[in-house]
């Protein structure tokens, strides 16, 4: 489960970096959903790497949504 969550977290973080560009802020809503799924998967593993990666992705997406007002 940890490998799946870690790979999931890496993909979500890459998508979060792409969503930092202007006019792509709406993609953060989808990134939040994907990161929460990865966070749930990572909670069942022994190691916490995937859990931390998905948690960081959630923080980045939430910060970007906060700055953009939820849409932009």
C-alpha positions in Angstrom: 0.0 0.0 0.0 2.9 2.3 0.7 4.3 2.1 -2.9 0.9 2.9 -4.3 0.4 5.8 -2.1 3.9 7.2 -2.7 3.5 6.9 -6.5 0.0 8.5 -6.2 1.5 11.3 -4.1 4.2 12.0 -6.7 1.7 12.2 -9.5 -0.6 14.5 -7.4 2.3 16.8 -6.5 3.3 17.1 -10.2 -0.3 18.0 -11.0 -0.3 20.5 -8.1 2.8 22.2 -9.6 1.0 22.5 -13.0 -2.1 23.9 -11.3 0.0 26.8 -9.9 -0.1 28.4 -13.4 -2.6 31.2 -13.8 -6.1 30.2 -14.9 -5.5 26.5 -13.8 -6.6 27.1 -10.3 -9.8 25.2 -10.8 -7.7 22.0 -11.2 -6.9 22.2 -7.5 -10.4 21.0 -6.7 -9.6 17.7 -8.5 -6.1 17.6 -7.0 -7.7 17.8 -3.5 -9.9 14.8 -4.2 -7.0 12.8 -5.6 -4.8 13.7 -2.7 -7.4 12.7 -0.1 -7.7 9.3 -1.8 -3.9 8.9 -1.7 -4.0 10.0 2.0 -6.5 7.3 2.8 -4.4 4.7 1.0 -1.3 5.9 2.7 -2.9 5.6 6.1 -3.0 1.8 5.8 0.8 1.5 5.0 3.6 0.9 7.5 5.7 3.8 6.4 4.5 7.4 6.2 6.1 8.5 3.0 2.9 8.4 0.9 0.9 10.0 3.7 3.3 12.9 3.9 3.4 13.4 0.1 -0.3 13.5 -0.2 -0.6 15.8 2.9 1.8 18.2 1.2 -0.2 18.1 -2.0 -3.3 18.9 0.1 -1.6 21.9 1.7 -0.4 23.2 -1.6 -3.8 22.9 -3.3 -5.6 24.5 -0.3 -3.1 27.4 -0.2 -3.5 28.0 -3.9 -7.3 27.9 -3.6 -7.1 30.3 -0.7 -5.0 32.7 -2.7 -7.1 32.5 -5.8 -10.4 32.8 -4.0 -11.5 29.3 -4.8 -11.7 29.5 -8.5 -8.8 31.2 -10.3 
